[in-house]
């Protein structure tokens, strides 16, 4: 009976966490003024059915006086929520989601032709965002693409993306589980077995690419260099909000 009650308690807590997460996501998704600009947040794998990072990013942007309209792009599904790997290693599926994101960006650009559109990709959302940028028509002008602890290889060819937008890559060497052991064992989103760019950065140097590595001073804002602490609202306010002006 003890095991049954414990299992029921854990399930109740998890359901409550998911419910609170969805309520908070709904509060921010679609909020803001598109005339001030548009931010599209590309979600990571929705592990345990939780939309990770979005709420913290939105809170940080708002605290940093970003009035942009913020939209969540959902792509992860049940298989990823339960097992993670299907949404991590099925490249053809990620490419299909990138096509859907490209169409979403096109619609936003058509509805708000004078608004600058920025992308924030988190974890596997970085790959989806990069691949979507490659598919956009030439007339769509983007602002910045913020890559936060991406799960793609450091050798990924950024040139087609850099031809369309400036990239800011955020990475931390303490992300040794998700962006170290994980891609070494199972491969990164672009199917290369190596430490991922979210841990070691990108190999290439380019004029439109800037890389922001975690430092010990970031601990003051709650960012400890790992995969899940990077989306603290305080760190986003200090380091990301100003990049989207």
Buried (B, 14 or more C-beta within 10 A) or exposed (E): EEEEEEEEEEEEEEEEEBEEBBEBBEEBBEBBEBEBBBBBBBBBBBBEBBBBBBBBBBBBBBBBEBBBBBBBBBBBBEBBBBEBBBBBBBBEBBBBBBEBBBEBBBEBBEEBEEBBBBBBBBBBBBBBBBBBBBBBEEEBEBBBBBBBBBBBBBBBEBEEBBEBBBBBBBBBBBBBEBBBEBBBEBBBBBEBEBBBBBBBBBEEEEEBBEBBEBEEEBEEBBBBBBBBBBBBBBBBBBBBBEBBB
